Amino acid sequence: MRRKPTKAVLVLQYGILILGALFAIYPLWFALIASGRTGDRLYTLNLAGMFVPLEWTFENYRTMLFDRPLLTWLRNSLYVAGITTVVSLIVTTSAAFAFSRFKFYGREFGLILLLAIQTFPGVLALVAVAQLLTALGLYGKHEGLILAYTSTTLVFSTWNMKGYFDTIPVELEEAAQIDGCGPVQSFILIALPLARPALAVTALLGFLAGWGDFIFASVLVPAPDSMKLVVPGLYSMANSQSVPWGYFAAGGLLIIIPTILVFLFLQRYLESGLTVGGVKG
């Protein structure tokens, strides 16, 4: 029988959890406080002001929304992240299902090659990607950035989707084909609905790849403000003389809203056990 922890152990455990939570939440809280300070002040001489907003103004938010091209950057990022998500889902699900269900020459080598590619940091391929996009005429365009982001998400997402398709009983698709469904219909009507948790993870990874990146976005699209994505756009506001910390903080808080909304929308699909009971005993 498992022994219950003592009060001292419980106090220690909860203390560690509370400290960890505070450590994770404080940067966001600090950004919230800094976004409401007047001017470009990041710190305050008042110690209490480091933890409690003693003064507050929405001027930084107004400036970012109406005087700076933040909405244009957000639109560009939403376009890139959205298309990246859709393309990643289409390509990843097709490749993962093929690796999971079909036996063909080079299958094992292809899986090992994908795993080997995953071991290399994506930034190492930045120069090669830039050269390829230049040859294709896509350098400096959002479409080229979408292609680059999609390629970086395919490896992990394909392995993740392939592993999930392996857990879905093939008998379900065979039963559907006996009832008249073709291979494509059984894939769309049977396999994809059962793989919703893995699809949600793939969609989230695709969106995050196109939303929060800085290196690829700043190198592959060295464009004016009308073409910039939101993260390089925020960085471009700084110069060698000053850094607009209040604007940075306000903009940083505004750009996390789409990510939170996407996560909340996909959260209900991030559940397991959809295939339990799918096959009658």
C-alpha angles and dihedrals in degrees: 000000000000115000119231115241117252123250091256091055091047092050090050093048094048091044091055091047092050092049091049091050092049091048090053097043101043097076089056091045091048090052089051091052093045092050090061098049119106118250121357098310115143097179135032131213089228109090092208089055089066089067107021126046101241091173131026138187134166092212093106091054092047091050093049094048100042110016100038126053093248093128090053090051090048091051091051092048093048090051094049095042093045096050090043090054094050095045092046091052093049097046097037097049092047094049094042093049091049092051091047102045109026132064112214139153112282095018096126092042090051092053092048091047091053090050091049091050090052091061092065119079111247092231089068089068094050096102093045091048091050091051092049092049090048090053090049093047092243100110111122092018131108091233090061090050090051090052091050094048092047092053092052094053098044098078101056094033092052092052091045094049092043091054091050094048087053089062093054110091110246087213089077092061092043090053090050091050090051087054090055106274119136123224092267093047093049089050093051099037101036113019101039097050091049091049095056095121091055090043090053091052091048091049092049092050091048092050094047091048091058097037112047103030121119109171100053093038094051096044102039096042106038090168139141122271092278091064102034123112119232100261097048087041093058091047091051091063091072122084137179093270103046145002118215096224094172091053091045092053094046093046092046091055092047095052094054091062095080091048091052091048092050091049093049090050093050096039094085090059094050094093133114135220098056090136095050108115092010091122119052116233 
